[in-house]
């Protein structure tokens, strides 16, 4: 009986070693992907992060990219991270394990730079349309611009015609018109980085 137990034990150990060897042979190599975070002017905006994966790939935004008035763009799981005063310059993609690059650079653009360039682009497009209708061009008005900035920030907090303070945007003598232009990340394309004429 003892000899049968020894044979079975030896056989079990041998099978265990074979299975362990097979699983090691089938295991994927651990891949590392280093993500660099730089501005459109080439400055580092946060320290690089390295992600290690043996099976699954890496997600850009995790469960999604959201904006909060106090924290800016936030992402809890993805490799695109929030950077104060900046927004992602381009949409980034998810990488499956097989396509993971060894390194990756995520570019960010300053919020103030983006706002200035989008403002010029919108005015240019509006005035191009007005010209086709035989109308005069709009010009910047500092007072209206400051109100537009306030209203656009409010819309990050609450996408509504009702302002966060409970008033309608067009309450009597409020001085505010509506600012409902939606800026998608895909709008942040190369043409916005071209020099702006003085």
GIZIPE-V310630 format. One record per helix or strand of 2 or more residues. SS is the DSSP state (helix for helix, strand for strand). FROM is the first residue (numbers start at 0). TO is the last residue. If there is no record, write none. Layout:
ss=SS from=FROM to=TO
ss=SS from=FROM to=TO
This chain:
ss=helix from=1 to=25
ss=strand from=30 to=38
ss=strand from=43 to=52
ss=strand from=65 to=67
ss=strand from=71 to=73
ss=strand from=85 to=87
ss=helix from=96 to=98
ss=strand from=102 to=109
ss=helix from=110 to=131
ss=helix from=141 to=156
ss=helix from=184 to=186
ss=helix from=189 to=192
